């Protein structure tokens, strides 16, 4: 199971609040505006979130590796 730790969630929330995107107004009946990608590595898991508009953020907490 993949999840976000507190630091990653905080980064995501700050980015989402500051992110100016027309898709925030309406992104469909079931959402889907944000895509979460988890890339496991030998050191830890890289976590990126991609908005439907194409902008993305890497919220990986590299300090926890």
Number of C-alpha atoms within 10 A of each C-alpha: 2 11 11 15 12 10 14 17 15 13 15 19 12 10 14 16 9 9 13 10 13 10 15 16 7 9 13 9 6 6 10 12 14 18 12 15 14 15 10 11 8 6 9 13 17 15 19 17 19 15 18 16 13 9 11 16 15 14 19 22 18 11 6 9 9
